[in-house]
């Protein structure tokens, strides 16, 4: 597993800069204004910082970006980063600046000479998140030592280093799970990694196939019956809020590999289906980070872990399956399996926990990528206030999210001649009909949000806070939403 850089927050000591061997990052205002640290570094480098700020390159530089200087005169570091950043900048630009530092730092780590302690945490988080590298299966193997990031500010007490590190840990946990190949991250291994959260105080329970059969989770079991990997549901509870208060429920789709089943996918690109457990990965990352932060809230996380494979025992198009709720589903396409997993877990969640609100996350449809690309997750909800709270949290955290409609008219596409519903509604409005399907398993009075994260869970190009690959999208926004609900 990948660990973020170790983070230390300390009071700025200008006398230690010269001998620092880590990457040194100094902030300079967009107008070229040099603060105390920048002036000290400028003197050490015999005016190099000022030459940078006077250059056309610096003038054209976007705020939050950096210009590197290799082997600067008068300093022990191999790399000096001159970062263009206003003292009273916005949080997203502070994180962007941190990401510029994280992308440039190597094994020696970094010394960040921040000018504003109120934005120090954002800078540190950006640096930690951007520096993610998954090397577990390379010849070099997993990193034996993590780099060290030192954030130097005038008021270190204003930066919650433990919280920053906890958020990064949660994001890294999600990214690792999404990145792992399916021969490593089987349903059993996934459950084992979640059971390890008990060390942090999370109560973890694993429901095996006989238990799921007894509960009537036939739609979930149907998806996995063509695989040798046993289907499971993992229940995680964090009960540190007011005793007896209803929890917030997070439900994740955990298809560890998706061939499409009998409705098999094209070979090209199928290797990407190791990420089809992205929803469950986000739930896992959130549970880890709130436990590390010791959040005073009641939160339950449930994930349905299955593998969708084609063999002689796999479900077929035309089969009719009965859900835990009691509704019957006609299988039109076995590649529309995520909603089959979620509907049973969502119903079980409501039956057992009667949550104050329920959020499901899934890499559910390719249609959401056609509609929103890789910048925004699709958001569907039956509750305006609940949805607005999430959208606000996502906006603050810089995690793109866009609300899409629900409506009874879309239900016509799910009408079946032989069962209560079909599992797909055809090509038109594919993401919406998938959400309409799930909404049938939401009880009256339960505030609910469905997040289709197919376009944002894993990307082919680097993002602001992540290298290409798994992003960990949603961990930060859901942590903020949980914090907001605690305040309420």
C-alpha positions in Angstrom: 0.0 0.0 0.0 1.1 3.5 -0.8 1.7 6.0 2.1 1.7 9.8 1.6 4.7 11.8 2.5 5.2 12.4 6.2 4.1 15.9 7.1 5.7 18.2 9.7 4.5 21.7 10.4 7.1 24.0 12.0 7.7 27.7 12.6 9.7 29.3 9.9 13.4 29.4 10.6 15.3 31.4 8.0 18.6 30.2 9.2 17.9 26.5 8.2 17.1 27.2 4.6 20.7 27.3 3.3 21.6 23.8 4.5 18.3 22.1 3.5 18.9 19.2 1.1 15.2 18.7 0.3 13.4 20.5 -2.6 12.9 24.1 -1.3 9.8 26.0 -2.4 9.5 29.7 -1.9 6.4 31.8 -2.5 6.5 35.0 -4.5 3.5 37.3 -5.1 2.1 37.7 -8.6 3.5 41.2 -8.7 6.9 39.9 -7.8 6.7 40.9 -4.1 9.2 39.0 -2.0 8.4 38.1 1.6 11.0 37.4 4.3 11.7 33.9 3.2 11.9 34.8 -0.5 14.3 37.7 0.4 16.5 35.4 2.3 16.6 32.8 -0.5 17.3 35.6 -3.0 20.3 36.8 -1.0 21.6 33.2 -0.7 21.3 32.7 -4.4 22.9 36.0 -5.2 19.7 37.5 -6.7 18.4 34.4 -8.6 14.9 34.7 -7.3 14.6 38.3 -8.3 15.9 37.4 -11.8 13.2 34.9 -12.1 10.4 37.3 -10.9 11.7 39.9 -13.4 11.6 37.5 -16.3 8.9 37.2 -19.0 8.4 33.5 -18.0 7.3 34.5 -14.5 5.0 37.2 -15.9 3.3 34.6 -18.1 3.1 32.0 -15.3 -0.3 31.2 -13.9 -0.8 31.6 -10.2 0.0 28.4 -8.4 2.6 27.3 -10.9 6.3 27.2 -10.3 9.6 27.8 -12.0 12.4 25.3 -11.0 16.0 26.3 -10.5 18.5 23.5 -10.5 21.5 23.4 -8.1 21.0 27.0 -7.0 24.1 28.9 -5.9 24.5 29.3 -2.1 22.1 26.5 -1.2 22.5 22.8 -0.4 19.3 21.8 -2.3 19.3 20.4 -5.8 16.1 22.1 -6.7 14.6 25.5 -5.8 11.0 26.2 -6.8 9.9 29.7 -7.2 6.1 29.5 -6.8 3.8 32.3 -8.0 1.3 32.7 -5.2 -0.5 35.6 -3.6 -0.4 35.7 0.2 -4.2 35.9 0.5 -4.9 33.5 -2.3 -7.9 31.2 -2.6 -7.8 27.7 -1.2 -7.8 26.0 -4.7 -4.8 28.0 -5.8 -3.0 27.2 -2.6 -3.6 23.5 -3.3 -2.5 24.0 -6.9 0.7 25.5 -5.6 1.2 22.6 -3.3 0.6 20.2 -6.2 3.3 22.0 -8.2 5.7 21.3 -5.3 4.5 17.7 -4.9 5.1 17.0 -8.6 8.6 18.3 -8.5 9.9 16.9 -5.2 11.7 13.6 -5.2 12.8 11.2 -2.5 14.4 14.0 -0.5 11.0 15.6 0.1 10.3 19.3 0.3 10.6 22.3 2.5 7.6 24.6 1.8 8.2 28.2 2.9 4.5 29.3 3.1 3.6 32.9 3.6 0.1 32.5 4.9 -0.6 29.8 7.6 -4.3 29.9 6.8 -3.5 28.4 3.4 -0.7 26.2 4.7 -2.9 23.1 5.1 -4.2 23.5 1.5 -0.6 23.7 0.2 0.5 20.7 2.2 -2.5 18.6 1.0 -1.9 19.5 -2.6 1.8 18.5 -2.3 0.9 15.1 -0.7 -1.8 14.2 -3.1 0.1 15.1 -6.3 3.2 13.1 -5.2 1.3 9.8 -5.3 3.1 7.0 -7.1 1.9 3.3 -7.2 4.9 1.1 -7.5 3.8 -2.1 -5.7 4.1 -4.3 -8.9 7.2 -2.8 -10.5 10.6 -4.3 -10.2 11.5 -1.6 -7.8 8.7 -2.7 -5.5 6.8 -0.5 -3.0 8.6 2.5 -1.6 10.5 1.5 1.5 10.7 5.0 2.8 8.3 7.9 2.2 9.6 11.4 1.6 9.2 14.1 4.2 7.4 17.4 3.7 8.1 20.2 6.1 5.6 23.1 6.0 7.2 26.2 7.5 4.8 28.9 8.6 4.7 31.8 11.1 1.9 30.2 13.1 2.1 26.4 13.0 -0.7 26.0 15.5 -3.1 27.2 12.7 -2.4 24.2 10.6 -4.0 20.8 11.4 -1.3 18.5 10.1 -3.0 15.4 11.4 -6.1 16.2 9.5 -4.2 16.9 6.3 -2.4 13.6 6.6 -5.6 11.7 7.4 -7.3 13.1 4.2 -4.3 12.1 2.1 -4.3 8.6 3.7 -7.9 8.2 2.7 -7.3 9.4 -0.9 -4.3 7.1 -1.2 -6.2 4.1 0.1 -8.9 4.7 -2.6 -6.3 5.2 -5.3 -4.4 2.0 -4.3 -7.6 -0.1 -4.4 -8.7 1.3 -7.7 -5.2 0.8 -9.2 -4.7 -2.8 -8.0 -5.1 -5.5 -10.7 -8.0 -7.9 -10.3 -5.8 -11.0 -9.8 -4.5 -9.2 -6.6 -7.6 -7.4 -5.4 -10.0 -10.3 -5.4 -13.3 -9.9 -3.5 -11.6 -11.8 -0.6 -8.5 -9.6 -0.6 -10.7 -6.5 -0.8 -12.6 -7.6 2.3 -9.4 -8.4 4.1 -8.1 -4.9 3.5 -11.3 -3.4 4.8 -11.2 -5.6 7.9 -7.8 -4.0 8.7 -9.7 -0.8 9.4 -10.7 -2.3 12.8 -7.2 -1.2 14.0 -8.5 2.4 13.6 -11.7 1.8 15.5 -14.0 1.0 12.6 -16.4 -1.9 13.2 -16.2 -4.2 10.2 -18.4 -7.1 9.4 -18.2 -9.4 6.3 -21.3 -11.1 5.0 -20.5 -14.2 3.0 -22.6 -15.9 0.3 -24.7 -18.0 2.7 -25.6 -14.9 4.7 -26.4 -13.0 1.5 -28.6 -15.8 0.3 -30.5 -15.9 3.6 -31.1 -12.1 3.3 -32.4 -12.6 -0.2 -29.8 -10.6 -2.0 -30.3 -12.5 -5.2 -29.6 -9.6 -7.6 -26.1 -9.1 -6.1 -25.4 -12.8 -6.0 -26.6 -13.2 -9.5 -23.9 -10.9 -10.8 -21.1 -12.9 -9.1 -22.4 -16.4 -9.8 -20.2 -16.8 -12.9 -17.0 -16.1 -11.0 -14.9 -18.3 -8.7 -14.3 -15.3 -6.5 -17.0 -15.4 -3.8 -19.4 -12.5 -3.5 -19.4 -10.5 -0.3 -20.9 -7.5 1.4 -18.7 -5.6 3.9 -20.4 -3.5 6.5 -18.2 -0.7 8.2 -19.6 1.3 11.1 -18.1 4.4 12.7 -20.3 5.3 15.6 -18.6 8.3 17.3 -21.4 10.7 17.1 -24.4 11.2 19.3 -25.6 7.7 20.5 -28.8 6.7 18.9 -28.6 9.3 16.1 -29.3 7.8 12.6 -26.1 7.5 10.6 -25.1 8.8 7.2 -24.9 5.8 4.9 -22.4 5.4 2.1 -22.9 2.5 -0.4 -20.3 1.5 -2.9 -20.3 -0.7 -6.0 -17.4 -3.1 -5.8 -17.1 -5.0 -9.0 -13.4 -6.0 -8.8 -13.4 -6.9 -12.5 -16.1 -6.6 -15.1 -16.0 -8.6 -18.3 -19.6 -7.7 -19.0 -20.6 -11.3 -18.3 -22.4 -13.1 -21.1 -23.0 -9.6 -22.7 -19.2 -9.5 -22.9 -17.4 -6.2 -23.5 -15.0 -5.6 -26.4 -11.5 -6.7 -25.8 -10.0 -3.3 -26.4 -10.0 -1.4 -23.1 -11.2 -4.2 -21.0 -8.1 -4.0 -18.9 -9.5 -0.8 -17.5 -12.2 -2.7 -15.8 -10.0 -3.3 -12.7 -11.4 0.1 -11.7 -15.0 -0.9 -11.7 -14.9 -1.1 -7.9 -14.2 2.6 -7.8 -17.4 3.4 -5.8 -16.4 0.9 -3.1 -12.9 2.3 -3.1 -14.2 5.8 -2.3 -16.4 4.5 0.5 -13.3 2.7 1.9 -11.2 5.8 1.7 -13.8 8.0 3.4 -14.1 5.5 6.3 -10.4 5.4 6.7 -10.0 9.2 6.7 -12.8 9.9 9.1 -11.4 7.2 11.5 -8.0 8.8 11.4 -9.5 12.2 12.0 -11.7 10.9 14.8 -14.7 12.6 13.4 -17.6 12.9 15.9 -20.2 11.4 13.6 -22.2 8.3 12.9 -21.3 6.9 9.5 -21.9 3.5 7.9 -20.1 2.3 4.8 -21.4 -0.8 2.9 -19.8 -2.2 -0.2 -21.0 -5.0 -2.4 -17.9 -7.0 -3.7 -18.4 -9.2 -6.7 -16.7 -10.2 -10.0 -18.7 -10.3 -13.3 -17.4 -13.2 -15.3 -18.9 -15.4 -18.1 -19.0 -19.1 -17.4 -21.6 -21.9 -17.5 -23.2 -20.7 -14.3 -23.4 -17.0 -15.2 -26.7 -15.2 -15.5 -28.0 -14.8 -19.1 -30.0 -12.0 -20.9 -33.6 -12.9 -20.4 -33.2 -14.3 -16.9 -35.5 -12.9 -14.2 -34.0 -12.3 -10.7 -35.8 -11.4 -7.5 -34.2 -8.6 -5.4 -34.1 -8.4 -1.6 -36.8 -5.8 -1.8 -39.0 -8.3 -3.5 -39.1 -6.7 -7.0 -38.2 -8.8 -9.9 -35.7 -7.8 -12.6 -35.5 -8.9 -16.2 -31.9 -9.1 -17.3 -31.5 -7.5 -20.7 -27.8 -6.9 -20.5 -25.5 -8.6 -18.1 -23.0 -5.7 -18.4 -25.5 -3.5 -16.5 -24.4 -5.3 -13.4 -23.5 -2.4 -11.0 -27.1 -1.4 -10.4 -27.9 -5.1 -9.6 -25.3 -5.0 -6.9 -26.3 -1.6 -5.5 -30.0 -2.2 -5.3 -29.7 -5.1 -2.8 -27.1 -3.3 -0.7 -29.1 -0.1 -0.7 -32.2 -1.9 0.5 -30.3 -3.8 3.2 -28.7 -0.5 4.3 -32.1 1.1 4.8 -33.6 -2.0 6.5 -30.8 -2.3 9.0 -29.7 1.3 9.7 -32.6 3.6 8.7 -30.0 6.2 7.8 -30.5 10.0 7.9 -29.4 10.0 4.3 -27.9 7.6 1.8 -25.3 8.2 -0.9 -24.3 5.5 -3.4 -21.2 5.7 -5.5 -20.6 3.7 -8.6 -18.6 3.6 -11.9 -22.0 2.9 -13.3 -22.4 4.0 -16.9 -20.3 4.9 -19.9 -23.2 7.3 -20.8 -22.2 9.7 -18.0 -18.7 10.1 -19.7 -20.4 10.9 -23.0 -22.5 13.6 -21.2 -20.0 15.0 -18.7 -16.6 13.8 -19.8 -13.9 13.4 -17.1 -14.4 16.7 -15.3 -17.6 16.0 -13.4 -19.4 13.1 -11.8 -23.1 12.7 -12.5 -25.2 13.6 -9.4 -28.8 12.4 -9.0 -31.0 13.0 -5.9 -34.5 12.9 -4.5 -33.8 15.6 -2.0 -32.8 19.2 -3.0 -31.3 20.3 0.3 -29.2 17.1 0.7 -28.0 17.4 -2.9 -27.1 21.1 -2.5 -25.1 20.3 0.6 -23.1 17.7 -1.3 -22.6 20.0 -4.4 -21.3 22.8 -2.1 -18.8 20.4 -0.5 -17.7 19.1 -3.9 -17.2 22.7 -5.2 -15.2 23.7 -2.2 -12.9 20.7 -2.6 -12.5 21.2 -6.3 -14.1 17.8 -7.1 -16.3 18.3 -10.2 -20.0 17.3 -9.8 -23.0 18.1 -11.9 -26.6 17.4 -11.1 -28.7 15.6 -13.7 -32.5 15.1 -13.7 -34.7 12.3 -12.6 -38.3 11.9 -13.7 -41.2 9.5 -13.9 -41.1 9.7 -17.7 -37.8 7.8 -17.8 -39.4 4.9 -16.0 -41.2 3.9 -19.2 -37.8 2.8 -20.6 -37.5 0.3 -17.8 -40.9 -1.4 -18.3 -40.7 -5.2 -18.7 -43.2 -7.6 -20.1 -42.2 -10.4 -17.8 -40.9 -8.8 -14.6 -41.3 -5.6 -12.5 -38.6 -3.9 -14.4 -35.7 -4.4 -16.9 -32.2 -3.7 -15.8 -31.5 -1.3 -18.6 -33.5 1.3 -20.4 -31.7 1.4 -23.8 -29.2 4.0 -25.1 -31.2 7.2 -24.6 -30.5 8.9 -21.2 -28.5 5.8 -20.1 -27.2 7.4 -16.9 -30.6 8.7 -16.0 -32.4 5.4 -16.5 -29.8 3.7 -14.4 -30.5 6.3 -11.6 -34.2 5.7 -12.1 -33.6 2.0 -11.6 -31.8 2.7 -8.3 -34.4 5.1 -7.1 -36.9 2.2 -7.0 -34.9 0.8 -4.1 -34.9 4.1 -2.1 -37.6 4.1 0.7 -40.0 6.9 1.0 -38.5 9.6 3.3 -34.9 8.6 2.8 -32.8 11.5 1.4 -30.7 9.9 -1.3 -27.9 10.9 -3.7 -26.6 8.7 -6.5 -23.0 9.5 -7.8 -22.1 8.1 -11.1 -18.3 8.4 -11.0 -17.4 6.4 -14.2 -15.7 9.5 -15.7 -13.8 10.7 -12.7 -12.6 7.6 -10.8 -9.7 7.0 -13.1 -8.4 9.2 -15.9 -5.9 9.0 -18.7 -4.2 12.3 -18.1 -2.9 14.0 -14.9 -5.4 16.2 -13.0 -4.7 19.1 -10.7 -4.2 16.9 -7.7 -3.3 13.6 -9.1 -1.1 11.9 -11.7 -2.9 10.0 -14.4 -4.8 6.9 -13.2 -6.9 6.6 -10.1 -7.9 10.0 -8.7 -9.6 9.2 -5.3 -12.4 11.6 -6.4 -15.0 12.0 -3.7 -13.0 11.3 -0.6 -12.4 15.0 0.1 -16.0 16.1 -0.8 -17.6 13.4 1.4 -15.3 14.2 4.3 -16.4 17.8 4.1 -20.0 16.9 3.8 -19.7 14.7 6.9 -18.0 17.6 8.8 -20.8 19.9 7.6 -23.5 17.5 8.9 -21.7 17.3 12.3 -21.8 21.1 12.6 -25.5 21.1 11.9 
